[in-house]
């Protein structure tokens, strides 16, 4: 019921990201999924999914990005995961940044 009210309130035309988030929640409700898993780097998609208040929990896997300022290397993503803690129904996790490098080197 909340999904229908929120979808009417957003109105037409929806942005592409908003449309994907609402469709994901609607599909999860129809198939009676037990959890929604969202891979994100900024947390925006996960917040949009939580906006439609799905009946199941939404798991947000934040993928860290490697940044440099020519002198120092750093990973971003911990702040985005912490920021997602205040969103209702969203459970953030920070992905392991080494996992992607291990999988690509193993396939070569």
Backbone as JSON Lines, residues from 0, in Angstrom:
{"i":0,"aa":"X","n":[0.83,-1.18,0.0],"ca":[0.0,0.0,0.0],"c":[0.88,1.26,0.0]}
{"i":1,"aa":"X","n":[1.93,1.24,0.82],"ca":[2.83,2.39,0.85],"c":[3.52,2.57,-0.5]}
{"i":2,"aa":"X","n":[3.85,1.45,-1.15],"ca":[4.49,1.51,-2.47],"c":[3.61,2.27,-3.46]}
{"i":3,"aa":"X","n":[2.32,1.96,-3.48],"ca":[1.41,2.61,-4.42],"c":[1.28,4.11,-4.13]}
{"i":4,"aa":"X","n":[1.23,4.48,-2.84],"ca":[1.13,5.89,-2.48],"c":[2.39,6.65,-2.9]}
{"i":5,"aa":"X","n":[3.54,6.05,-2.68],"ca":[4.79,6.71,-3.03],"c":[4.94,6.83,-4.54]}
{"i":6,"aa":"X","n":[4.55,5.8,-5.27],"ca":[4.64,5.84,-6.73],"c":[3.73,6.94,-7.3]}
{"i":7,"aa":"X","n":[2.56,7.14,-6.72],"ca":[1.67,8.2,-7.19],"c":[2.24,9.57,-6.86]}
{"i":8,"aa":"X","n":[2.89,9.68,-5.7],"ca":[3.44,10.96,-5.26],"c":[4.63,11.39,-6.13]}
{"i":9,"aa":"X","n":[5.43,10.44,-6.6],"ca":[6.59,10.76,-7.43],"c":[6.15,11.35,-8.75]}
{"i":10,"aa":"X","n":[5.13,10.79,-9.33],"ca":[4.57,11.34,-10.56],"c":[5.34,10.95,-11.81]}
{"i":11,"aa":"X","n":[4.94,11.53,-12.91],"ca":[5.53,11.27,-14.21],"c":[6.32,12.49,-14.64]}
{"i":12,"aa":"X","n":[7.32,12.43,-15.38],"ca":[8.16,11.27,-15.68],"c":[9.15,11.01,-14.55]}
{"i":13,"aa":"X","n":[9.44,9.76,-14.33],"ca":[10.43,9.34,-13.33],"c":[11.82,9.36,-13.96]}
{"i":14,"aa":"X","n":[12.83,9.55,-13.12],"ca":[14.2,9.42,-13.63],"c":[14.48,7.93,-13.86]}
{"i":15,"aa":"X","n":[15.53,7.63,-14.58],"ca":[15.85,6.23,-14.88],"c":[16.17,5.46,-13.6]}
{"i":16,"aa":"X","n":[16.95,6.06,-12.72],"ca":[17.32,5.38,-11.48],"c":[16.11,5.15,-10.58]}
{"i":17,"aa":"X","n":[15.23,6.15,-10.53],"ca":[14.01,6.02,-9.73],"c":[13.11,4.92,-10.3]}
{"i":18,"aa":"X","n":[13.02,4.84,-11.61],"ca":[12.21,3.82,-12.26],"c":[12.75,2.42,-11.99]}
{"i":19,"aa":"X","n":[14.07,2.26,-12.03],"ca":[14.69,0.96,-11.74],"c":[14.44,0.56,-10.29]}
{"i":20,"aa":"X","n":[14.58,1.52,-9.37],"ca":[14.37,1.22,-7.94],"c":[12.93,0.82,-7.67]}
{"i":21,"aa":"X","n":[11.97,1.55,-8.24],"ca":[10.56,1.21,-7.99],"c":[10.2,-0.12,-8.62]}
{"i":22,"aa":"X","n":[10.77,-0.41,-9.78],"ca":[10.51,-1.7,-10.43],"c":[11.11,-2.85,-9.65]}
{"i":23,"aa":"X","n":[12.27,-2.63,-9.06],"ca":[12.91,-3.67,-8.25],"c":[12.07,-3.99,-7.02]}
{"i":24,"aa":"X","n":[11.56,-2.96,-6.37],"ca":[10.72,-3.18,-5.19],"c":[9.42,-3.86,-5.58]}
{"i":25,"aa":"X","n":[8.83,-3.43,-6.67],"ca":[7.56,-4.03,-7.12],"c":[7.75,-5.5,-7.48]}
{"i":26,"aa":"X","n":[8.85,-5.82,-8.18],"ca":[9.12,-7.21,-8.54],"c":[9.39,-8.06,-7.3]}
{"i":27,"aa":"X","n":[10.12,-7.5,-6.33],"ca":[10.41,-8.25,-5.1],"c":[9.14,-8.53,-4.31]}
{"i":28,"aa":"X","n":[8.21,-7.59,-4.3],"ca":[6.94,-7.79,-3.61],"c":[6.12,-8.88,-4.31]}
{"i":29,"aa":"X","n":[6.11,-8.84,-5.65],"ca":[5.31,-9.81,-6.4],"c":[5.81,-11.24,-6.26]}
{"i":30,"aa":"X","n":[7.14,-11.42,-6.23],"ca":[7.68,-12.78,-6.13],"c":[7.89,-13.21,-4.68]}
{"i":31,"aa":"X","n":[7.53,-12.33,-3.75],"ca":[7.66,-12.6,-2.31],"c":[9.1,-12.94,-1.94]}
{"i":32,"aa":"X","n":[10.02,-12.08,-2.39],"ca":[11.45,-12.26,-2.1],"c":[11.69,-12.04,-0.61]}
{"i":33,"aa":"X","n":[12.7,-12.68,-0.08],"ca":[13.01,-12.52,1.33],"c":[14.0,-11.4,1.58]}
{"i":34,"aa":"X","n":[14.74,-10.97,0.56],"ca":[15.7,-9.87,0.71],"c":[15.97,-9.25,-0.67]}
{"i":35,"aa":"X","n":[16.3,-7.95,-0.68],"ca":[16.73,-7.26,-1.89],"c":[18.2,-6.93,-1.7]}
{"i":36,"aa":"X","n":[19.04,-7.33,-2.64],"ca":[20.47,-7.04,-2.57],"c":[20.8,-6.01,-3.63]}
{"i":37,"aa":"X","n":[21.43,-4.91,-3.2],"ca":[21.76,-3.81,-4.1],"c":[23.26,-3.54,-4.03]}
{"i":38,"aa":"X","n":[23.96,-3.65,-5.17],"ca":[25.37,-3.31,-5.25],"c":[25.48,-1.85,-5.65]}
{"i":39,"aa":"X","n":[26.22,-1.06,-4.87],"ca":[26.3,0.38,-5.11],"c":[27.68,0.91,-4.73]}
{"i":40,"aa":"X","n":[28.02,2.05,-5.27],"ca":[29.27,2.69,-4.86],"c":[28.99,4.0,-4.13]}
{"i":41,"aa":"X","n":[27.86,4.62,-4.41],"ca":[27.52,5.88,-3.74],"c":[26.41,5.71,-2.71]}
{"i":42,"aa":"X","n":[25.61,4.66,-2.82],"ca":[24.5,4.45,-1.9],"c":[23.19,5.04,-2.39]}
{"i":43,"aa":"X","n":[23.21,5.74,-3.5],"ca":[22.01,6.4,-4.0],"c":[20.94,5.4,-4.42]}
{"i":44,"aa":"X","n":[21.33,4.36,-5.13],"ca":[20.34,3.36,-5.58],"c":[19.7,2.66,-4.39]}
{"i":45,"aa":"X","n":[20.5,2.35,-3.38],"ca":[19.96,1.67,-2.2],"c":[18.99,2.58,-1.45]}
{"i":46,"aa":"X","n":[19.3,3.88,-1.35],"ca":[18.37,4.8,-0.69],"c":[17.06,4.92,-1.46]}
{"i":47,"aa":"X","n":[17.14,4.89,-2.8],"ca":[15.91,4.95,-3.59],"c":[15.08,3.68,-3.42]}
{"i":48,"aa":"X","n":[15.73,2.54,-3.3],"ca":[14.99,1.3,-3.04],"c":[14.3,1.38,-1.69]}
{"i":49,"aa":"X","n":[15.0,1.9,-0.69],"ca":[14.42,2.02,0.66],"c":[13.3,3.05,0.69]}
{"i":50,"aa":"X","n":[13.31,3.99,-0.24],"ca":[12.27,5.02,-0.3],"c":[10.88,4.4,-0.49]}
{"i":51,"aa":"X","n":[10.82,3.31,-1.23],"ca":[9.54,2.65,-1.5],"c":[9.14,1.66,-0.41]}
{"i":52,"aa":"X","n":[9.89,1.62,0.66],"ca":[9.61,0.8,1.84],"c":[9.18,-0.62,1.52]}
{"i":53,"aa":"X","n":[10.08,-1.43,0.97],"ca":[9.72,-2.82,0.7],"c":[9.47,-3.57,2.0]}
{"i":54,"aa":"X","n":[8.66,-4.6,1.93],"ca":[8.34,-5.37,3.13],"c":[9.51,-6.23,3.59]}
{"i":55,"aa":"X","n":[10.44,-6.5,2.7],"ca":[11.63,-7.29,3.03],"c":[12.82,-6.36,3.24]}
{"i":56,"aa":"X","n":[13.84,-6.8,3.97],"ca":[15.01,-5.95,4.17],"c":[15.8,-5.77,2.88]}
{"i":57,"aa":"X","n":[16.46,-4.63,2.76],"ca":[17.31,-4.35,1.59],"c":[18.76,-4.34,2.06]}
{"i":58,"aa":"X","n":[19.56,-5.18,1.45],"ca":[20.98,-5.29,1.78],"c":[21.77,-4.47,0.76]}
{"i":59,"aa":"X","n":[22.49,-3.47,1.25],"ca":[23.26,-2.59,0.38],"c":[24.73,-2.96,0.49]}
{"i":60,"aa":"X","n":[25.3,-3.47,-0.59],"ca":[26.72,-3.84,-0.63],"c":[27.46,-2.68,-1.3]}
{"i":61,"aa":"X","n":[28.21,-1.92,-0.48],"ca":[28.94,-0.76,-0.98],"c":[30.29,-1.22,-1.49]}
{"i":62,"aa":"X","n":[30.57,-0.96,-2.76],"ca":[31.83,-1.35,-3.38],"c":[32.78,-0.17,-3.29]}
{"i":63,"aa":"X","n":[33.9,-0.31,-2.59],"ca":[34.82,0.82,-2.44],"c":[35.53,1.15,-3.75]}
{"i":64,"aa":"X","n":[35.85,2.44,-3.91],"ca":[36.59,2.91,-5.09],"c":[37.97,3.39,-4.65]}
{"i":65,"aa":"X","n":[38.94,3.17,-5.47],"ca":[40.31,3.59,-5.22],"c":[40.48,5.01,-5.74]}
{"i":66,"aa":"X","n":[40.93,5.93,-4.87],"ca":[41.13,7.32,-5.26],"c":[42.59,7.69,-5.04]}
{"i":67,"aa":"X","n":[43.05,8.67,-5.8],"ca":[44.4,9.18,-5.64],"c":[44.42,10.68,-5.86]}
{"i":68,"aa":"X","n":[45.33,11.35,-5.18],"ca":[45.56,12.77,-5.42],"c":[47.01,12.99,-5.87]}
{"i":69,"aa":"X","n":[47.57,12.01,-6.56],"ca":[48.93,11.99,-7.08],"c":[49.99,11.77,-6.0]}
{"i":70,"aa":"X","n":[49.65,11.89,-4.74],"ca":[50.59,11.65,-3.65],"c":[50.16,10.5,-2.75]}
{"i":71,"aa":"X","n":[48.86,10.35,-2.6],"ca":[48.34,9.38,-1.64],"c":[47.18,8.62,-2.25]}
{"i":72,"aa":"X","n":[47.12,7.31,-2.0],"ca":[46.02,6.46,-2.45],"c":[45.09,6.23,-1.27]}
{"i":73,"aa":"X","n":[43.78,6.2,-1.54],"ca":[42.81,5.92,-0.48],"c":[41.58,5.25,-1.07]}
{"i":74,"aa":"X","n":[40.86,4.53,-0.21],"ca":[39.61,3.89,-0.61],"c":[38.45,4.73,-0.12]}
{"i":75,"aa":"X","n":[37.45,4.9,-0.97],"ca":[36.21,5.54,-0.53],"c":[35.15,4.47,-0.45]}
{"i":76,"aa":"X","n":[34.2,4.65,0.39],"ca":[33.11,3.69,0.51],"c":[32.67,3.5,1.95]}
{"i":77,"aa":"X","n":[33.57,3.66,2.9],"ca":[33.2,3.49,4.3],"c":[32.21,4.57,4.73]}
{"i":78,"aa":"X","n":[32.42,5.79,4.26],"ca":[31.5,6.88,4.6],"c":[30.12,6.63,4.02]}
{"i":79,"aa":"X","n":[30.06,6.15,2.79],"ca":[28.77,5.86,2.15],"c":[28.03,4.75,2.88]}
{"i":80,"aa":"X","n":[28.76,3.75,3.35],"ca":[28.14,2.66,4.1],"c":[27.61,3.16,5.44]}
{"i":81,"aa":"X","n":[28.38,4.02,6.12],"ca":[27.91,4.58,7.39],"c":[26.7,5.47,7.19]}
{"i":82,"aa":"X","n":[26.69,6.23,6.09],"ca":[25.56,7.11,5.8],"c":[24.28,6.32,5.59]}
{"i":83,"aa":"X","n":[24.39,5.1,5.1],"ca":[23.21,4.27,4.84],"c":[22.62,3.67,6.11]}
{"i":84,"aa":"X","n":[23.34,3.77,7.22],"ca":[22.83,3.21,8.47],"c":[21.58,3.91,8.98]}
{"i":85,"aa":"X","n":[21.35,5.16,8.59],"ca":[20.2,5.89,9.11],"c":[18.94,5.68,8.28]}
{"i":86,"aa":"X","n":[19.05,4.96,7.17],"ca":[17.9,4.75,6.29],"c":[17.11,3.53,6.77]}
{"i":87,"aa":"X","n":[15.81,3.71,6.88],"ca":[14.93,2.64,7.38],"c":[14.93,1.44,6.43]}
{"i":88,"aa":"X","n":[15.13,0.24,6.97],"ca":[15.05,-0.99,6.19],"c":[16.26,-1.29,5.34]}
{"i":89,"aa":"X","n":[17.33,-0.52,5.49],"ca":[18.54,-0.7,4.69],"c":[19.67,-1.18,5.6]}
{"i":90,"aa":"X","n":[20.32,-2.27,5.19],"ca":[21.41,-2.84,5.97],"c":[22.68,-2.8,5.12]}
{"i":91,"aa":"X","n":[23.56,-1.81,5.37],"ca":[24.75,-1.67,4.53],"c":[25.88,-2.62,4.91]}
{"i":92,"aa":"X","n":[26.64,-3.01,3.91],"ca":[27.85,-3.82,4.09],"c":[28.92,-3.21,3.2]}
{"i":93,"aa":"X","n":[30.16,-3.24,3.66],"ca":[31.27,-2.75,2.86],"c":[31.95,-3.95,2.23]}
{"i":94,"aa":"X","n":[32.03,-3.97,0.91],"ca":[32.64,-5.1,0.2],"c":[34.16,-5.06,0.38]}
{"i":95,"aa":"X","n":[34.79,-6.2,0.2],"ca":[36.24,-6.32,0.3],"c":[36.85,-5.81,-1.0]}
{"i":96,"aa":"X","n":[37.68,-4.76,-0.96],"ca":[38.23,-4.23,-2.21],"c":[39.23,-5.17,-2.87]}
{"i":97,"aa":"X","n":[39.79,-6.1,-2.14],"ca":[40.77,-7.02,-2.71],"c":[40.1,-8.14,-3.49]}
{"i":98,"aa":"X","n":[38.83,-8.41,-3.25],"ca":[38.15,-9.54,-3.87],"c":[38.11,-9.43,-5.39]}
{"i":99,"aa":"X","n":[37.82,-8.25,-5.91],"ca":[37.73,-8.08,-7.37],"c":[39.08,-8.28,-8.03]}
{"i":100,"aa":"X","n":[40.16,-7.83,-7.4],"ca":[41.5,-7.98,-7.97],"c":[41.91,-9.44,-7.99]}
{"i":101,"aa":"X","n":[41.55,-10.18,-6.96],"ca":[41.89,-11.61,-6.92],"c":[41.14,-12.39,-7.99]}
{"i":102,"aa":"X","n":[39.87,-12.05,-8.22],"ca":[39.1,-12.79,-9.21],"c":[39.56,-12.5,-10.63]}
{"i":103,"aa":"X","n":[39.97,-11.26,-10.92],"ca":[40.43,-10.95,-12.28],"c":[41.8,-11.54,-12.56]}
{"i":104,"aa":"X","n":[42.66,-11.6,-11.55],"ca":[43.99,-12.17,-11.78],"c":[43.91,-13.7,-11.9]}
{"i":105,"aa":"X","n":[42.89,-14.3,-11.29],"ca":[42.75,-15.75,-11.36],"c":[42.23,-16.2,-12.73]}
{"i":106,"aa":"X","n":[41.5,-15.31,-13.42],"ca":[40.94,-15.7,-14.72],"c":[41.94,-15.55,-15.85]}
{"i":107,"aa":"X","n":[43.02,-14.83,-15.64],"ca":[44.02,-14.63,-16.69],"c":[44.95,-15.79,-16.84]}
